[in-house]
């Protein structure tokens, strides 16, 4: 029975470690999308033209 409690404690420590590393990655900007906004401006005219064609 002691081994089960030990494994549960170890799994909690590992889970907390992953949670802390996730929050650290989000805070440091690891998941920021720098590519999409620069590409989106290239296709703005096509999106406007497609919307105008649909309304006609």
C-alpha positions as CSV (number, residue, x, y, z in Angstrom):
1,X,0.0,0.0,0.0
2,X,2.9,2.3,0.7
3,X,4.1,2.0,-2.9
4,X,0.7,3.2,-4.2
5,X,0.9,6.3,-2.1
6,X,4.5,6.8,-3.2
7,X,3.5,6.5,-6.9
8,X,0.6,9.0,-6.4
9,X,2.9,11.5,-4.7
10,X,5.5,11.2,-7.5
11,X,2.8,11.6,-10.2
12,X,1.6,14.7,-8.5
13,X,5.1,16.1,-8.4
14,X,5.6,15.4,-12.1
15,X,2.2,16.9,-13.0
16,X,2.9,20.0,-11.0
17,X,6.3,20.3,-12.9
18,X,4.5,20.0,-16.2
19,X,2.0,22.6,-15.2
20,X,4.7,25.1,-14.0
21,X,6.6,24.6,-17.3
22,X,3.4,25.2,-19.3
23,X,2.7,28.4,-17.5
24,X,6.3,29.5,-17.9
25,X,6.2,28.8,-21.7
26,X,2.9,30.8,-22.0
27,X,4.3,33.7,-20.0
28,X,7.5,33.8,-22.0
29,X,5.7,34.0,-25.3
30,X,6.4,30.5,-26.6
31,X,2.9,30.3,-28.1
32,X,2.7,33.7,-29.6
33,X,1.8,33.7,-33.3
34,X,4.2,36.0,-35.1
35,X,3.7,34.6,-38.6
36,X,0.0,34.7,-39.3
37,X,-0.5,38.5,-38.9
38,X,2.2,39.2,-41.4
39,X,0.7,36.9,-43.9
40,X,-2.9,37.9,-43.3
41,X,-2.3,41.4,-44.7
42,X,-1.2,39.9,-48.0
43,X,-4.5,38.2,-48.5
44,X,-6.8,41.0,-47.3
45,X,-7.6,42.2,-50.8
46,X,-8.6,38.6,-51.9
47,X,-11.0,38.3,-48.9
48,X,-12.6,41.7,-49.7
49,X,-13.0,40.7,-53.4
50,X,-14.6,37.4,-52.5
51,X,-17.1,39.0,-50.1
52,X,-18.1,41.5,-52.8
53,X,-18.5,38.8,-55.4
54,X,-20.8,36.8,-53.1
55,X,-23.1,39.8,-52.5
56,X,-23.6,40.4,-56.2
